[in-house]
Amino acid sequence: MLIDYHTHHARCGHAVGELEEYVKRGIELGLSQLGLSDHMPLLHVDPAAYYPEMAMPLDELPRYVEEAFQLKEKYRGQIDLRVGLEGDYIEGWERQIEEIVKAYPWDYVIGSVHFLGEWDVSDFRQVHNWEGQNVFAVYERYYDAVAKAARTGFYDIMGHLDVIKRFGHRPGAALEAETVDLELHTLTAVKKAGVAMELNASGLSKPVAEMFPSRRILSAAVERGIPLTVGSDAHDPLKLGEHLGQARALLHELGVRELATFEGRKRTMVPLELK
């Protein structure tokens, strides 16, 4: 079964293409399942005063959900659509996040950490925030947030687990053992929470030129029996499915034979198809 569970469209402000364009492209690619998973609206910063084009406005959220479920019915029999959300975890804003997660009949919710306070570590416009930082200390804050996100119970899939490396900032060889400890502590939290994790192929197109998470983290997740799924994190219909062949091949090499899929927040494992 060919799937792609991580996509974004024009409503989020930094992607292109309407939802239906993604659906049609998914059919062209022969996807069995396509997950729609646009960004949760910004909660902890004022969108009017923050960097523009970060996420869909709050008043667009119900329109997104309505359109996605309409498309799910319209294309039933041609492609199996799953309606999701990439729900940022922001410490201190758990109540507001939970309200959004519970307000709609999602098929799945991806738990991603982009923000450390008001710093979006995945935004190319904010790379200057690394200046003068202790890189390992930033990694500590980041992985602590990911572990806390997993423990909330809000999410079905933990997204791009090590996106903190996106622009190539790493603690370095001298702190490799300590960095591994952070990664394993986070995986322990994911495993204990019983949630799945994605292999996000988009990192191959980013400055770090490596999927999220790294082979090292992925191998440790496989050893722990953490369910895995795949996503292209496409922000353009033409990027749908990009690099997922490499992602599936890596999972197969590591012994993975099934992928996690979701409907109505319930997980079903399906065969991993190499194609």
Number of C-alpha atoms within 10 A of each C-alpha: 14 22 26 25 29 29 27 29 25 17 22 20 16 15 19 18 15 14 20 16 15 25 26 15 17 26 17 10 12 14 20 15 21 26 26 26 25 29 24 23 21 16 14 14 11 9 17 7 7 11 13 10 14 19 20 21 17 13 9 14 19 12 11 20 19 14 13 22 15 12 18 20 12 12 15 11 9 16 20 20 27 23 28 29 27 24 26 24 26 22 17 10 12 14 10 12 20 16 11 15 19 10 10 15 14 19 21 27 24 28 26 24 28 23 19 15 12 11 13 18 23 16 14 10 10 12 14 9 11 14 8 7 10 10 14 18 10 18 20 14 12 22 22 16 21 26 22 17 25 27 17 13 13 22 27 24 27 25 30 27 27 21 23 22 22 24 18 13 15 17 17 11 9 8 12 13 11 14 19 13 12 20 24 16 15 22 24 18 18 25 19 12 17 18 23 24 26 25 28 29 28 25 24 17 13 14 11 16 15 19 25 25 24 18 15 10 18 23 17 16 22 15 11 13 13 20 23 23 27 25 25 25 23 23 22 18 23 14 15 24 26 19 18 22 14 15 23 23 16 16 23 15 10 14 12 18 16 18 23 24 26 22 15 12 15 11 18 12 14 15 12 19 15 15 10
